[in-house]
Amino acid sequence: TVLAEAPQMLPFEDRVALLHALILADQADREDTRADWARASQPRHRIRRDYLMEDGFAAFERLTTTAELRSVFVVEFVVSDGSLESGIDGGGLFKEFMIYVCRTAFSPEY
């Protein structure tokens, strides 16, 4: 297609509109798996606070299909005694997890 071979031939505004339409269509296709009520059925990834990098990479490694990679990544933190931390991942726990993973992974000391 022209878009794949020579995207500069299409005006920028048209490319943005096309991207926006693709994003909206994708969101509509996956609406039933991304809604707040659907989080209860999503697999939970138990991440030990003392082993965030190791458990995080193990959890990412288990995501093998496109659907798994694109689904909501629900985090449950486990404290050193093996119990789950109280809290529901409405996005904040995942954000905390990703910030730590990114900071650690890009740290010169790691």
C-alpha positions in Angstrom: 0.0 0.0 0.0 1.0 3.6 -0.4 0.9 4.1 3.3 3.4 1.3 4.0 5.7 2.1 1.0 5.7 5.9 0.9 3.8 7.4 3.9 5.2 10.9 3.1 2.8 10.9 0.1 -0.2 11.2 2.3 -0.8 14.5 4.2 0.2 14.3 7.9 -3.4 15.1 9.0 -4.7 12.1 7.0 -2.1 9.8 8.6 -3.1 11.1 12.1 -6.8 10.6 11.3 -6.1 7.1 10.1 -4.1 6.2 13.2 -6.9 7.7 15.4 -9.5 5.6 13.5 -7.4 2.4 14.0 -7.0 3.1 17.7 -10.7 3.6 18.2 -11.5 0.4 16.2 -9.1 -1.5 18.3 -10.5 -0.1 21.6 -14.0 -1.1 20.4 -12.9 -4.6 19.5 -11.4 -5.1 23.0 -13.9 -3.2 25.0 -15.2 -6.2 26.9 -11.7 -7.1 28.1 -10.6 -3.6 29.1 -13.6 -2.3 31.1 -13.2 -1.9 34.8 -15.6 -4.7 35.5 -13.5 -7.1 33.4 -10.4 -6.7 35.6 -11.7 -9.3 38.0 -11.4 -11.9 35.2 -7.9 -10.9 34.2 -5.0 -13.0 35.3 -3.1 -11.5 38.3 0.7 -11.2 38.3 2.1 -11.7 41.8 5.2 -9.7 42.2 7.3 -10.0 45.3 8.6 -6.6 46.5 12.0 -8.1 47.2 12.3 -9.5 43.7 10.5 -6.9 41.5 12.8 -7.3 38.5 12.9 -11.1 38.5 9.2 -11.6 39.1 8.4 -8.8 36.6 10.4 -10.3 33.8 9.0 -13.8 34.6 5.5 -12.4 34.3 6.3 -10.6 31.0 7.9 -13.8 29.7 4.6 -15.7 30.3 2.7 -13.4 28.0 3.0 -15.3 24.8 0.0 -14.5 22.6 -1.0 -11.2 21.1 -4.1 -11.1 23.2 -2.1 -11.7 26.4 0.3 -8.9 25.5 -2.5 -6.5 24.8 -4.6 -7.3 27.8 -4.6 -5.4 31.1 -1.6 -6.4 33.3 -2.9 -6.7 36.8 -0.3 -6.5 39.6 -0.6 -8.0 43.1 2.4 -7.2 45.3 3.6 -9.9 47.7 5.5 -8.8 50.9 8.5 -10.7 52.3 6.3 -12.9 54.6 4.5 -14.2 51.5 1.2 -12.4 52.1 -0.5 -10.2 49.5 -0.5 -6.5 50.1 -4.0 -5.0 50.5 -5.1 -3.0 47.5 -6.8 -3.3 44.2 -4.9 -2.6 41.0 -7.0 0.1 39.3 -3.8 1.1 37.4 -1.8 2.6 40.3 0.0 -0.6 41.3 0.9 -1.3 37.7 2.2 2.2 37.3 4.3 1.8 40.5 5.6 -1.5 39.2 6.5 -0.1 35.8 8.2 2.9 37.2 10.4 0.7 39.4 11.2 -1.7 36.6 12.1 1.1 34.2 14.3 2.9 36.8 16.1 -0.3 37.8 16.5 -1.6 34.2 18.1 1.6 33.0 20.2 2.2 36.1 23.9 1.9 35.4 24.3 -0.1 38.6 21.9 -2.9 37.3 
